[in-house]
């Protein structure tokens, strides 16, 4: 069984969608959900889905090796960032090199970097009168939104769009593509090991 850990900072809608996607899969499961936000909605979702949850603080995350040790002790194979807002420290990116995937609500390299998440991205897209936006699924390195791009999907931005309506379009793309792309990457990595 390939085990996934999901890091999330907010409501956890993507975490729930990923978990549901793998619920009927005999080879992959979401085994752990981690959050830096003790008030995050993802905690309630994880409880409902019967997935163990770990809440951690900045010091534990950035200044110790404890998170890596916990993931390894749980036999975690892949780490997925689904609305996780902190920069991942290098000890964690090294431990899961080419096995850590993030989703970003824009077409990177546009609208990436520190502070560019959620509504901040959608507000900038609308303010700059972009004609299109989308999602980027990418591997994670020690820099915000700079890892190798795996997949992008686009949607139109019209002159009538608001940051809220753009967010709704982005969520649709995330729910449609993120779990599927994760699974393809897991299968691809597994096949390359077999070869």
WOKAGI-V660320 format. One record per helix or strand of 2 or more residues. SS is the DSSP state (a for helix, b for strand). FROM is the first residue (numbers start at 1). LEN is the number of residues. Records with the same first field share a line. If there is no record, write none. Layout:
SS->FROM-LEN, FROM-LEN
//
This chain:
b->2-6, 28-8, 52-4, 78-4, 100-5, 132-8, 149-8
a->13-11, 41-8, 58-6, 66-8, 90-6, 118-10, 163-32
//
